[in-house]
Protein backbone atom coordinates (compact mmCIF):
# COMPACT_ATOMS: atom_id res chain seq x y z
CA UNK A 1 0.00 0.00 0.00
CA UNK A 2 1.52 3.29 -0.99
CA UNK A 3 -0.93 5.74 0.58
CA UNK A 4 0.23 7.62 3.63
CA UNK A 5 -3.27 8.34 4.92
CA UNK A 6 -3.64 6.34 8.10
CA UNK A 7 -7.21 5.35 7.19
CA UNK A 8 -5.98 3.86 3.90
CA UNK A 9 -3.71 1.27 5.39
CA UNK A 10 -5.78 0.21 8.37
CA UNK A 11 -9.48 -0.56 8.17
CA UNK A 12 -9.76 -1.51 11.82
CA UNK A 13 -12.29 -4.29 11.23
CA UNK A 14 -12.00 -6.56 14.25
CA UNK A 15 -12.07 -10.33 13.93
CA UNK A 16 -14.02 -11.40 17.02
CA UNK A 17 -13.04 -15.02 16.41
CA UNK A 18 -9.43 -14.27 17.35
CA UNK A 19 -8.32 -15.32 20.86
CA UNK A 20 -8.54 -11.68 21.99
CA UNK A 21 -11.97 -11.33 20.41
CA UNK A 22 -13.30 -14.46 22.07
CA UNK A 23 -11.91 -13.46 25.46
CA UNK A 24 -13.46 -10.00 25.21
CA UNK A 25 -16.83 -11.36 24.12
CA UNK A 26 -16.83 -13.69 27.11
CA UNK A 27 -16.17 -10.75 29.37
CA UNK A 28 -18.77 -8.51 27.72
CA UNK A 29 -21.42 -11.23 27.92
CA UNK A 30 -20.99 -11.33 31.70
CA UNK A 31 -21.40 -7.59 32.18
CA UNK A 32 -24.69 -6.27 33.57
CA UNK A 33 -27.12 -5.31 30.84
CA UNK A 34 -28.80 -2.46 32.73
CA UNK A 35 -26.08 0.00 31.76
CA UNK A 36 -23.65 0.66 28.94
CA UNK A 37 -19.88 0.22 28.93
CA UNK A 38 -17.08 1.75 26.92
CA UNK A 39 -13.67 0.12 26.79
CA UNK A 40 -10.51 1.19 25.01
CA UNK A 41 -8.10 -1.57 24.05
CA UNK A 42 -4.35 -1.14 23.95
CA UNK A 43 -1.24 -3.32 23.94
CA UNK A 44 -1.10 -6.03 21.31
CA UNK A 45 -4.76 -7.08 21.27
CA UNK A 46 -5.81 -4.43 18.69
CA UNK A 47 -3.09 -5.77 16.38
CA UNK A 48 -4.35 -9.34 16.77
CA UNK A 49 -7.97 -8.26 16.30
CA UNK A 50 -7.43 -6.14 13.20
CA UNK A 51 -4.19 -7.13 11.50
CA UNK A 52 -3.28 -10.75 12.07
CA UNK A 53 -5.20 -13.30 14.10
CA UNK A 54 -1.97 -15.24 14.73
CA UNK A 55 -0.44 -12.32 16.60
CA UNK A 56 0.70 -13.75 19.92
CA UNK A 57 0.02 -12.01 23.18
CA UNK A 58 -0.38 -13.13 26.75
CA UNK A 59 -3.15 -10.71 27.64
CA UNK A 60 -5.72 -8.19 26.50
CA UNK A 61 -5.09 -4.73 27.93
CA UNK A 62 -7.99 -2.34 28.21
CA UNK A 63 -9.29 0.55 30.22
CA UNK A 64 -12.77 1.80 30.80
CA UNK A 65 -13.96 5.30 30.05
CA UNK A 66 -15.54 5.50 33.49
CA UNK A 67 -12.24 4.57 35.19
CA UNK A 68 -14.04 1.79 37.04
CA UNK A 69 -11.79 -0.91 38.48
CA UNK A 70 -12.69 -4.15 36.71
CA UNK A 71 -10.23 -6.42 38.52
CA UNK A 72 -12.83 -8.01 40.76
CA UNK A 73 -15.32 -8.67 37.95
CA UNK A 74 -12.57 -10.30 35.90
CA UNK A 75 -11.35 -12.40 38.81
CA UNK A 76 -14.87 -13.70 39.40
CA UNK A 77 -15.00 -14.76 35.75
CA UNK A 78 -11.68 -16.61 36.07
CA UNK A 79 -10.16 -14.42 33.35
CA UNK A 80 -7.53 -12.64 35.44
CA UNK A 81 -3.78 -12.98 35.41
CA UNK A 82 -2.84 -16.29 37.04
CA UNK A 83 -6.29 -17.75 36.33
CA UNK A 84 -6.14 -18.17 32.56
CA UNK A 85 -3.38 -18.71 29.99
CA UNK A 86 -4.76 -15.81 28.01
CA UNK A 87 -6.11 -13.22 30.42
CA UNK A 88 -7.66 -9.78 30.69
CA UNK A 89 -5.50 -7.02 32.14
CA UNK A 90 -7.58 -3.99 33.13
CA UNK A 91 -5.72 -0.70 33.30
CA UNK A 92 -6.51 2.98 33.44
CA UNK A 93 -6.41 5.57 30.72
CA UNK A 94 -3.09 6.86 32.01
CA UNK A 95 -1.61 3.41 31.41
CA UNK A 96 -1.81 3.99 27.65
CA UNK A 97 0.65 6.69 26.68
CA UNK A 98 0.19 7.67 23.07
CA UNK A 99 -0.80 10.58 20.81
CA UNK A 100 -3.68 13.00 21.04
CA UNK A 101 -4.86 11.60 17.67
CA UNK A 102 -5.75 8.28 19.26
CA UNK A 103 -9.53 8.75 19.57
CA UNK A 104 -9.91 10.42 16.19
CA UNK A 105 -8.36 7.63 14.16
CA UNK A 106 -9.42 4.69 16.29
CA UNK A 107 -12.17 2.33 15.20
CA UNK A 108 -15.15 2.25 17.54
CA UNK A 109 -17.48 -0.72 17.38
CA UNK A 110 -20.65 -1.61 19.22
CA UNK A 111 -21.25 -5.06 20.68
CA UNK A 112 -24.65 -4.93 22.34
CA UNK A 113 -24.39 -2.65 25.35
CA UNK A 114 -20.61 -2.46 25.08
CA UNK A 115 -18.72 0.07 22.97
CA UNK A 116 -15.15 -0.84 22.13
CA UNK A 117 -12.53 1.58 20.86
CA UNK A 118 -9.72 -0.07 18.97
CA UNK A 119 -6.79 2.29 18.50
CA UNK A 120 -4.93 2.62 15.22
CA UNK A 121 -1.72 0.56 15.01
CA UNK A 122 0.28 3.80 14.99
CA UNK A 123 -1.03 4.67 18.42
CA UNK A 124 -0.40 1.13 19.64
CA UNK A 125 3.19 1.28 18.38
CA UNK A 126 3.78 4.68 19.96
CA UNK A 127 2.55 3.19 23.23
CA UNK A 128 5.04 0.35 22.83
CA UNK A 129 7.92 2.77 22.41
CA UNK A 130 7.73 3.49 26.13
CA UNK A 131 9.20 0.04 26.81
CA UNK A 132 10.53 -1.25 23.48
CA UNK A 133 11.34 -4.72 24.69
CA UNK A 134 12.35 -7.21 21.97
CA UNK A 135 8.68 -8.22 21.57
CA UNK A 136 7.72 -4.57 21.07
CA UNK A 137 10.38 -4.19 18.43
CA UNK A 138 9.00 -7.29 16.72
CA UNK A 139 5.56 -5.66 16.75
CA UNK A 140 6.97 -2.72 14.81
CA UNK A 141 8.55 -5.05 12.26
CA UNK A 142 5.38 -7.09 11.91
CA UNK A 143 3.08 -4.11 11.42
CA UNK A 144 5.48 -2.85 8.78
CA UNK A 145 5.59 -6.26 7.08
CA UNK A 146 1.81 -6.51 7.07
CA UNK A 147 0.94 -2.98 6.03
CA UNK A 148 4.05 -1.32 4.65
CA UNK A 149 3.59 1.35 7.33
CA UNK A 150 4.67 3.35 9.15
CA UNK A 151 7.52 4.55 7.00
CA UNK A 152 10.36 6.34 8.71
CA UNK A 153 8.97 9.72 7.61
CA UNK A 154 5.47 8.85 8.83
CA UNK A 155 6.70 7.72 12.20
CA UNK A 156 8.92 10.77 12.60
CA UNK A 157 5.87 12.96 12.00
CA UNK A 158 3.88 10.94 14.53
CA UNK A 159 6.56 11.38 17.18
CA UNK A 160 6.73 15.10 16.48
CA UNK A 161 2.98 15.25 17.06
CA UNK A 162 3.52 13.35 20.30
CA UNK A 163 6.39 15.58 21.41
CA UNK A 164 5.17 15.79 25.00
CA UNK A 165 6.05 12.12 25.41
CA UNK A 166 9.67 13.23 25.24
CA UNK A 167 9.51 15.51 28.28
CA UNK A 168 11.60 14.55 31.30
CA UNK A 169 9.91 12.21 33.75
CA UNK A 170 8.50 13.35 37.08
CA UNK A 171 10.76 12.79 40.08
CA UNK A 172 8.50 9.94 41.21
CA UNK A 173 8.86 8.08 37.90
CA UNK A 174 11.57 6.02 36.28
CA UNK A 175 13.52 8.03 33.71
CA UNK A 176 11.55 8.66 30.52
CA UNK A 177 12.73 6.07 28.00
CA UNK A 178 11.02 7.55 24.95
CA UNK A 179 14.11 9.51 23.81
CA UNK A 180 16.58 6.62 24.05
CA UNK A 181 14.06 4.12 22.68
CA UNK A 182 13.31 6.30 19.67
CA UNK A 183 17.03 6.45 18.89
CA UNK A 184 17.24 2.67 19.26
CA UNK A 185 14.18 2.17 17.06
CA UNK A 186 15.69 4.23 14.28
CA UNK A 187 18.90 2.23 14.44
CA UNK A 188 17.11 -1.13 14.50
CA UNK A 189 14.45 -0.51 11.87
CA UNK A 190 16.03 1.92 9.49
CA UNK A 191 19.75 1.70 10.29
CA UNK A 192 19.68 5.44 10.68
CA UNK A 193 20.63 7.96 13.32
CA UNK A 194 17.99 10.00 15.07
CA UNK A 195 18.72 13.20 16.95
CA UNK A 196 15.67 13.57 19.19
CA UNK A 197 16.20 17.26 19.85
CA UNK A 198 16.87 18.19 16.23
CA UNK A 199 14.49 15.78 14.47
CA UNK A 200 11.53 15.62 16.88
CA UNK A 201 11.50 18.31 19.53
CA UNK A 202 12.65 21.34 17.50
CA UNK A 203 10.25 20.86 14.53
CA UNK A 204 7.37 20.08 16.87
CA UNK A 205 7.93 23.16 18.99
CA UNK A 206 8.27 25.28 15.87
CA UNK A 207 4.85 24.07 14.68
CA UNK A 208 3.40 24.62 18.14
CA UNK A 209 4.64 28.22 18.12
CA UNK A 210 3.01 28.82 14.74
CA UNK A 211 -0.22 27.44 16.17
CA UNK A 212 -0.07 29.85 19.07
CA UNK A 213 0.41 32.76 16.68
CA UNK A 214 3.24 35.25 16.61
CA UNK A 215 4.84 36.20 19.90
CA UNK A 216 3.31 39.57 20.74
CA UNK A 217 5.55 42.61 21.10
CA UNK A 218 5.75 44.33 24.47
CA UNK A 219 2.72 46.59 24.09
CA UNK A 220 2.52 47.03 27.84
CA UNK A 221 5.93 48.70 27.84
CA UNK A 222 4.65 51.19 25.27
CA UNK A 223 1.60 51.88 27.41
CA UNK A 224 3.72 52.26 30.53
CA UNK A 225 6.10 54.72 28.82
CA UNK A 226 3.41 56.75 27.10
CA UNK B 1 -26.09 38.45 26.64
CA UNK B 2 -24.23 39.72 29.69
CA UNK B 3 -25.03 38.37 33.13
CA UNK B 4 -24.60 40.41 36.32
CA UNK B 5 -21.37 39.44 38.01
CA UNK B 6 -20.00 37.76 34.91
CA UNK B 7 -16.59 39.38 34.47
CA UNK B 8 -15.08 36.77 32.18
CA UNK B 9 -14.66 39.28 29.38
CA UNK B 10 -13.18 42.02 31.58
CA UNK B 11 -9.54 41.33 30.58
CA UNK B 12 -10.59 41.35 26.95
CA UNK B 13 -12.48 44.68 27.28
CA UNK B 14 -9.53 46.32 29.03
CA UNK B 15 -7.14 44.99 26.41
CA UNK B 16 -9.28 46.41 23.61
CA UNK B 17 -9.20 49.74 25.39
CA UNK B 18 -5.39 49.43 25.52
CA UNK B 19 -5.39 48.72 21.78
CA UNK B 20 -7.47 51.85 21.10
CA UNK B 21 -5.07 53.96 23.12
CA UNK B 22 -2.17 52.56 21.09
CA UNK B 23 -4.00 53.49 17.88
CA UNK B 24 -4.35 57.04 19.21
CA UNK B 25 -0.65 57.03 20.12
CA UNK B 26 0.23 56.04 16.56
CA UNK B 27 -1.96 58.87 15.27
CA UNK B 28 -0.32 61.33 17.68
CA UNK B 29 -3.66 61.93 19.36
CA UNK B 30 -3.10 60.67 22.88
CA UNK B 31 -4.72 62.78 25.56
CA UNK B 32 -3.64 63.22 29.18
CA UNK B 33 -6.50 60.90 30.11
CA UNK B 34 -5.20 58.27 27.64
CA UNK B 35 -1.74 58.44 29.25
CA UNK B 36 -3.19 58.04 32.70
CA UNK B 37 -5.31 55.04 31.66
CA UNK B 38 -2.38 53.59 29.69
CA UNK B 39 -0.25 53.47 32.83
CA UNK B 40 -3.08 51.82 34.78
CA UNK B 41 -3.58 49.21 32.05
CA UNK B 42 0.19 48.58 31.81
CA UNK B 43 0.20 47.65 35.49
CA UNK B 44 -2.91 45.48 35.25
CA UNK B 45 -2.05 41.74 35.23
CA UNK B 46 -5.33 40.96 33.45
CA UNK B 47 -4.13 42.95 30.46
CA UNK B 48 -1.57 40.93 28.52
CA UNK B 49 0.46 41.65 25.41
CA UNK B 50 -1.30 38.74 23.70
CA UNK B 51 -4.77 40.18 24.41
CA UNK B 52 -3.68 43.67 23.38
CA UNK B 53 -2.38 42.21 20.12
CA UNK B 54 -5.69 40.45 19.53
CA UNK B 55 -7.38 43.78 20.27
CA UNK B 56 -5.20 45.53 17.70
CA UNK B 57 -6.30 43.02 15.07
CA UNK B 58 -9.89 43.24 16.21
CA UNK B 59 -10.87 46.88 16.76
CA UNK B 60 -11.60 49.43 14.06
CA UNK B 61 -9.86 52.76 14.30
CA UNK B 62 -11.54 55.43 12.17
CA UNK B 63 -13.64 52.66 10.63
CA UNK B 64 -10.71 50.53 9.49
CA UNK B 65 -9.17 47.36 10.75
CA UNK B 66 -5.40 47.13 10.84
CA UNK B 67 -5.23 44.34 8.24
CA UNK B 68 -1.77 43.98 6.77
CA UNK B 69 -0.61 47.26 8.31
CA UNK B 70 0.28 45.57 11.61
CA UNK B 71 4.05 45.57 11.13
CA UNK B 72 3.97 49.24 10.15
CA UNK B 73 1.80 49.95 13.20
CA UNK B 74 4.31 48.24 15.51
CA UNK B 75 7.08 50.30 13.93
CA UNK B 76 5.13 53.51 14.33
CA UNK B 77 4.65 53.02 18.07
CA UNK B 78 8.33 52.21 18.49
CA UNK B 79 8.25 48.45 18.88
CA UNK B 80 10.07 47.29 15.75
CA UNK B 81 13.35 48.64 14.43
CA UNK B 82 12.74 50.58 11.22
Boltz contact constraints between the chains, C-beta under 6 A:
constraints:
  - contact:
      token1: [A, 216]
      token2: [B, 49]
      max_distance: 6.0
  - contact:
      token1: [A, 216]
      token2: [B, 50]
      max_distance: 6.0
  - contact:
      token1: [A, 216]
      token2: [B, 53]
      max_distance: 6.0
  - contact:
      token1: [A, 217]
      token2: [B, 74]
      max_distance: 6.0
  - contact:
      token1: [A, 217]
      token2: [B, 79]
      max_distance: 6.0
  - contact:
      token1: [A, 218]
      token2: [B, 49]
      max_distance: 6.0
  - contact:
      token1: [A, 219]
      token2: [B, 49]
      max_distance: 6.0
  - contact:
      token1: [A, 219]
      token2: [B, 52]
      max_distance: 6.0
  - contact:
      token1: [A, 220]
      token2: [B, 42]
      max_distance: 6.0
  - contact:
      token1: [A, 220]
      token2: [B, 49]
      max_distance: 6.0
  - contact:
      token1: [A, 222]
      token2: [B, 77]
      max_distance: 6.0
  - contact:
      token1: [A, 223]
      token2: [B, 18]
      max_distance: 6.0
  - contact:
      token1: [A, 223]
      token2: [B, 38]
      max_distance: 6.0
  - contact:
      token1: [A, 223]
      token2: [B, 41]
      max_distance: 6.0
  - contact:
      token1: [A, 223]
      token2: [B, 42]
      max_distance: 6.0
  - contact:
      token1: [A, 224]
      token2: [B, 42]
      max_distance: 6.0
  - contact:
      token1: [A, 226]
      token2: [B, 25]
      max_distance: 6.0
  - contact:
      token1: [A, 226]
      token2: [B, 35]
      max_distance: 6.0
  - contact:
      token1: [A, 226]
      token2: [B, 38]
      max_distance: 6.0
